[in-house]
Structure formats: structure tokens, C-alpha cells
Amino acid sequence: MHRENNLPDPEHPMLSLLRITPGLVLNFDEFTCDFYLIGLKNIKAGHWLYGRTRFDHEKGSMVFWKPRQVIEINNLELEEGGYILLFHEDFLLGSALQKEIQKYAFFDYEADEALHLAPKEEKTIIRLFESIDSEYGNNQDEYSKNIILVNIDSLLKYAERFYKRQFINRKELTGKMVTAFNKILDNYIREDKFTKEGIPSVAYMASALNMSPRYLSNALKIETGKTAQELIHIALITVAKNKLRESGENVSEIAYSLGFENMSYFSKLFKKEVGKTPKDFKKQFLN
């Protein structure tokens, strides 16, 4: 990456920190890599593609890449003062962060689901980047890696906190998302797509709403207390209850009509939501 953009070699073979300076313009042909990226940026011109999604945003956004994603950058010029931190996944070997980093859902968000920072939040993030910068730019010693890892860990924890604030502050948008989610699910049920297409996946619902599955689930969780998967299950069980109450079909036929190929899975899910098995639920109406 450094060579492609005529930048000096990174100070560490598995870590790079770029401070955005006037005139820096980045270009990459389409590529994939084995490193994570955490960026704080203010775009002046150009764009990048991440996971086939164009990124072009207002000031104060943070972005997150994970290894093996398709990336393309065209004439990307950033305002002074931002940072781009890149670290190879092996940089985390042996640290607690190696496992912890997997839990951060925002590495799976699309580019247009970036984190927008309030001024105070941006100052917090900049301080952490500056702390990494001081270790990265000086003679690194036996303590440097641990100090850098602690600061990366803090960056991720703050990002998670600020994303939750963003979801709460955008409740009006999230409310519209819940409405749209339910509408798509209702249409799926009304058109009886279960038999032909099976149970709608979170990926299917997210694609219909033009967002990533994890962003959708996290936004719905803030607004409704339920993940996308849980809301899909609740809708299915509601349909199943109506069929069990009114239909002459047996339990296995109803389960199959709703896209469940595994009868035990249907029974377990039904009992979890209703408190009794489908057979017991149907039996009370027969009696």
C-alpha cells in the first residue's frame, strides 16, 4: 500500500499509521489484504469502494475495514488532521484483542453505515490516535506493542459506545427502518413465499433494505430490543399460531409450509416463544 502511493516504508512490518497531511492523495486498484483499517477522515475529493459500496461522506466519520474485503480507492484526498491506522491480523497474535476484535460488528457494516462523530467524540478519538502516533514514530521498545494494542482496544470500545449513541440519536431513521422491515416481512408472509423460498434470512432482509445484516440487527436491537433474527422468528411463530388455531393441517405440515425443514427446530423455537409445544398449543383448541 505504501509503495503504490509512493509513501515511505512503514515503521513496523505489520503496522502503519498515516497522519493526513496537505496534498496526500491515495489510489489503489481493486485489491484485498490481510490487514484491518481504522480511519478517521474528512473527505475533500475522490471516493473509495469497500465491499462494492461507494464511500463518500460528510466530515467527522470513522470507518473500519477487516481483512479479505474488496477495496478500491480513486483519487482520495482527505482534509488535514485525520489518521489511517492499518495493522496486519498477525499483529494481534497472543493478545486478548485477537479474539475480542471479532465481536465488533461495525467491521461488517457497509461503508455508508460509517460512524459520525460529535466534536467531543472526535477529540477523544484523536487523542488515542496521537498516543499510537507517539509510540509508532519513536524508537519502539518492548513496551511499544502493548501500548499500541491498548490504544487500539480503546478505539474500538469508544467506537462501539459512539455507534450506540448514533443509533439512539437517529431513532427517527431507525423507526422508519423498523416499519420498512415489518412491511417486507408482512409481504413475504402475505405472498406465502415460505414454501418456495424458505424462511427469510437476515441477509435477505438487509439486502431488501440496502444495508448490512449486522448494522440492521444492531439498529433494530436498539429500537425494539430484538435482533432481526428474533423479529423474523416472532413473525413466523405468529403465523404458525394462527395456522395451528384455524387450520386442519397437522403440526409437521404447518412447519413445512412455513419453510421449516427441521421439525425439532420448529418445535423448540415455538416453545421458546409461546411456552408450550405446537402439539400442545393445537390440542387446546381441538379440546
Residue pairs with C-beta under 8 A, 6 or more apart in sequence:
1 7
1 16
1 28
1 33
1 86
2 8
2 9
2 10
2 16
4 27
4 28
5 26
5 27
5 28
7 18
10 16
11 17
11 136
11 137
11 140
12 136
12 140
13 88
14 35
14 87
14 88
14 90
14 91
15 85
15 86
15 87
15 88
15 91
15 136
15 148
16 84
16 85
16 86
16 87
17 83
17 84
17 85
17 86
17 129
17 132
17 133
17 136
17 137
18 24
18 83
18 84
18 85
18 86
19 82
19 83
19 133
20 41
20 78
20 79
20 80
20 81
20 82
20 83
20 84
21 80
22 80
24 77
24 78
25 46
25 75
25 76
25 77
26 46
26 73
26 76
26 77
26 78
27 73
27 74
27 75
27 76
28 71
28 72
28 73
29 72
30 49
30 70
30 71
30 72
31 70
31 71
31 72
32 67
32 68
32 69
32 70
32 71
33 67
33 68
33 71
34 67
34 68
34 88
34 89
34 90
35 65
35 67
35 86
35 87
35 88
35 89
36 64
36 65
36 66
36 67
36 86
36 87
36 88
36 89
36 101
36 107
37 63
37 64
37 65
37 84
37 85
37 86
38 62
38 63
38 64
38 84
38 85
38 152
38 155
38 156
38 159
39 62
39 63
39 64
39 65
39 82
39 83
39 84
39 85
40 61
40 62
40 82
40 83
40 84
40 117
40 122
40 125
40 126
40 129
41 61
41 62
41 63
41 78
41 79
41 82
41 83
41 84
42 59
42 60
42 61
42 78
42 79
42 81
42 82
43 56
43 57
43 76
43 77
43 78
43 79
44 77
44 78
44 79
45 75
45 76
45 77
46 73
46 74
46 75
46 76
46 77
47 54
47 55
47 56
47 73
47 74
47 76
48 54
48 55
48 71
48 72
48 73
48 74
48 76
48 111
49 55
49 70
49 71
49 72
49 73
49 111
50 63
50 65
50 69
50 70
50 71
50 110
50 111
51 69
51 70
51 110
51 111
52 70
53 110
53 111
53 112
54 111
54 112
55 63
55 111
55 112
55 114
57 112
57 114
57 116
58 116
59 79
60 116
60 117
60 118
60 119
60 122
61 114
61 115
61 116
61 117
62 114
62 115
62 117
62 125
62 159
62 162
63 111
63 114
63 115
64 104
64 106
64 107
64 109
64 159
65 71
65 107
66 107
66 108
67 89
81 126
83 126
83 129
83 133
85 129
85 132
85 152
85 155
87 152
91 145
92 98
92 101
92 149
95 149
96 153
97 149
97 152
97 153
97 156
100 153
100 156
101 107
101 156
104 156
104 159
104 160
105 214
105 215
105 217
105 218
106 113
106 115
106 159
106 160
106 163
106 214
106 215
108 212
108 213
108 214
108 215
109 212
109 214
109 215
110 211
110 212
110 215
113 211
113 212
113 215
115 159
115 162
115 163
115 166
116 166
117 125
117 162
118 162
118 165
121 158
121 162
121 165
124 158
125 155
125 158
125 159
128 151
128 154
128 155
128 158
129 155
131 147
131 151
132 148
132 151
132 152
135 144
135 147
135 148
135 151
136 144
136 148
138 144
163 218
164 222
167 174
167 218
167 219
167 222
167 223
168 222
171 222
171 223
174 219
174 220
174 222
174 223
175 223
177 209
177 216
177 219
177 220
177 223
178 220
178 223
178 224
180 209
181 205
181 209
181 216
181 220
181 228
181 231
182 231
182 235
184 205
184 208
184 209
185 200
185 205
185 231
185 232
185 235
186 235
188 194
188 200
189 235
189 239
193 200
194 257
194 258
194 259
195 256
195 257
195 259
197 259
198 259
198 261
199 232
199 236
199 258
199 259
199 260
200 232
202 213
202 216
202 217
202 227
202 228
202 229
202 232
203 213
205 213
205 216
205 228
205 232
206 212
206 213
206 215
206 216
206 228
209 216
213 228
216 228
217 227
217 228
217 229
220 226
220 227
220 228
220 231
221 227
224 231
226 234
233 269
233 273
234 273
236 258
236 259
236 269
237 269
237 270
237 273
237 274
239 258
240 254
240 255
240 258
240 266
240 270
240 278
241 274
241 281
243 249
243 254
243 257
243 258
244 251
244 254
244 278
244 281
244 282
244 285
245 282
245 285
247 254
249 257
251 263
251 267
251 278
251 279
251 282
252 263
254 278
255 263
255 266
255 267
255 278
258 266
260 266
266 278
267 277
267 278
267 279
270 277
270 278
270 281
271 277
271 278
274 281
